[in-house]
Amino acid sequence: MKIGNIEIDSRTAALAPMAGVADRAFREICVSYGSSYVVSEMVSSKGLTMCDRKSKKLLALSEKERPAAAQIFGNDPEIMAQSARACLDYNPEVIDINMGCPAPKIAGNGGGSALLKTPDLAEEIMKSVKSAVDIPVTVKIRLGWDKDSINCIDMAQRAEKAGMSAVTLHGRTRQQMYAPPVDLSMIAEVKKNISIPLIGNGDITDGISAARMLEETGCDYLMVGRGALGRPWVFSQINAYLQNGIILPEPPVSERMLVMIKHIKLICEYKGERVGIREARKHAAWYIKGIKGAAAYRQQVGALESIEQLEEMAFRIVRENA
Ligand SMILES: Cc1cc2nc3c(=O)[nH]c(=O)nc-3n(C[C@H](O)[C@H](O)[C@H](O)COP(=O)(O)O)c2cc1C
C-alpha cells in the first residue's frame, strides 16, 4: 500500500491522530511497537500562519517516528495552503487535512467535521493544499454530519478528484461522536467507489478487530486510536495477527508498568517534568486500567507530581500483582 510515494506494509496499522494524547512521546512509543505510520495532533492552520508557538510545538516530528504526517485543520483554502507550506519546515512525509473532528471549538468554526456539510468548500481546500506542497496530501473524514446526511462516498470521490493520495474514514457520523459501533458496510461502499487507498478507522483494538476491518471493508490499511491508549503494544498484537495469525496476550503487569514509566519519562523529557507529569496523568490512568486493585490508585494518579511518585506507585502495583 502506498501513500503517494511512501510504501507501507498493509498488514500493519497506523496510530491515529489524537489531540492532547498522541504527542511525540506516545507516537515514538507506538512506533517502537510496530505502528507503521503516525499522524501529528491536529494543528490550527490559522495558528500556524500566525506563527503561534503552541501550534509549532505540536508539529515537532522526530526521526524516530517516520513516516509521519502533519495534520492541519481550518476552513479557509488559502490559509490552509499557507499552513501546509509552513508544515514543510518540520519535514513531514505527508500533509493530512482534518475533516472529521467533532469538537464544537473546531466544527463550530466551520473546520473539522463541519466541512462535511460544505463539500464544495472541502474540495476547494483539498485542491488548494494539494497545489501548495509537493508531498502527498491526504484527508480524514467521517461518514457524514448525521444519519440524514451521509456523504462519505461523495467526499471520498471529491478527495480523489482533488489529488489526495489517500482517504482515512472513521466509520461514524459527526453526530455519533465516538459512541456507537463503526459502520463497516459504509466503509466498504466507499472502498468500492474510489481508486486511491482507503484507510479504515474505528473500534480497532486487537488483531481480530483489525482483520475484521480489512476483510469486511476491503480497505487498504488501518488506523488505531483509542485502542492504543495505555496499550501501545496493540500494534505488535495487530501485526502478529495480520502477518502470522498469532494472538499475542496482553503483557504482564510488570511489563505494562515498565512501559508506562518509559512513556511518561519521555513525555517529561520533551515537555519538562512539571508540565509533562500533569499531561501524563491521563496516560497513567489508562495504563493501570483493568489491573487488579487499580481503582485504589485512581486518586493517586490524578495527583501525580513527579516521576519519583510514579515509579513508587508502579512498583507497588507490581508487588501487589506478583
Ligand atoms: C482524545 C482524542 C483526540 C483526537 N484527536 C484527533 C485529531 O487531532 N485529529 C483527528 O483527525 N482525529 C482525532 N481523533 C479521532 C481519532 O483519530 C479516531 O478517528 C477516532 O478516535 C476513532 O478511532 P478509534 O475507534 O480507533 O479510537 C481523536 C480522538 C480522540 C479519542
PDBQT file of the ligand as one rigid body, heavy atoms in Angstrom, charges set to zero:
ROOT
HETATM    1  C1  LIG A 401      -8.652  12.107  22.551  1.00  0.00    +0.000 C 
HETATM    2  C2  LIG A 401      -8.863  12.060  21.061  1.00  0.00    +0.000 A 
HETATM    3  C3  LIG A 401      -8.304  13.048  20.264  1.00  0.00    +0.000 A 
HETATM    4  C4  LIG A 401      -8.490  13.012  18.885  1.00  0.00    +0.000 A 
HETATM    5  N1  LIG A 401      -7.877  13.971  18.102  1.00  0.00    +0.000 NA
HETATM    6  C5  LIG A 401      -7.961  13.887  16.745  1.00  0.00    +0.000 A 
HETATM    7  C6  LIG A 401      -7.210  14.774  15.914  1.00  0.00    +0.000 A 
HETATM    8  O1  LIG A 401      -6.443  15.624  16.379  1.00  0.00    +0.000 OA
HETATM    9  N2  LIG A 401      -7.364  14.640  14.564  1.00  0.00    +0.000 N 
HETATM   10  C7  LIG A 401      -8.190  13.690  14.019  1.00  0.00    +0.000 A 
HETATM   11  O2  LIG A 401      -8.279  13.601  12.790  1.00  0.00    +0.000 OA
HETATM   12  N3  LIG A 401      -8.870  12.820  14.785  1.00  0.00    +0.000 NA
HETATM   13  C8  LIG A 401      -8.763  12.886  16.121  1.00  0.00    +0.000 A 
HETATM   14  N4  LIG A 401      -9.417  11.967  16.899  1.00  0.00    +0.000 N 
HETATM   15  C9  LIG A 401     -10.170  10.876  16.249  1.00  0.00    +0.000 C 
HETATM   16  C10 LIG A 401      -9.293   9.627  16.085  1.00  0.00    +0.000 C 
HETATM   17  O3  LIG A 401      -8.216   9.886  15.204  1.00  0.00    +0.000 OA
HETATM   18  C11 LIG A 401     -10.127   8.452  15.541  1.00  0.00    +0.000 C 
HETATM   19  O4  LIG A 401     -10.653   8.810  14.290  1.00  0.00    +0.000 OA
HETATM   20  C12 LIG A 401     -11.275   8.063  16.452  1.00  0.00    +0.000 C 
HETATM   21  O5  LIG A 401     -10.872   8.003  17.813  1.00  0.00    +0.000 OA
HETATM   22  C13 LIG A 401     -11.865   6.694  16.048  1.00  0.00    +0.000 C 
HETATM   23  O6  LIG A 401     -10.899   5.685  16.086  1.00  0.00    +0.000 OA
HETATM   24  P1  LIG A 401     -10.774   4.653  17.340  1.00  0.00    +0.000 P 
HETATM   25  O7  LIG A 401     -12.123   3.983  17.477  1.00  0.00    +0.000 OA
HETATM   26  O8  LIG A 401      -9.670   3.722  16.938  1.00  0.00    +0.000 OA
HETATM   27  O9  LIG A 401     -10.466   5.483  18.536  1.00  0.00    +0.000 OA
HETATM   28  C14 LIG A 401      -9.272  11.988  18.278  1.00  0.00    +0.000 A 
HETATM   29  C15 LIG A 401      -9.832  11.012  19.099  1.00  0.00    +0.000 A 
HETATM   30  C16 LIG A 401      -9.638  11.026  20.466  1.00  0.00    +0.000 A 
HETATM   31  C17 LIG A 401     -10.255   9.934  21.306  1.00  0.00    +0.000 C 
ENDROOT
TORSDOF 0
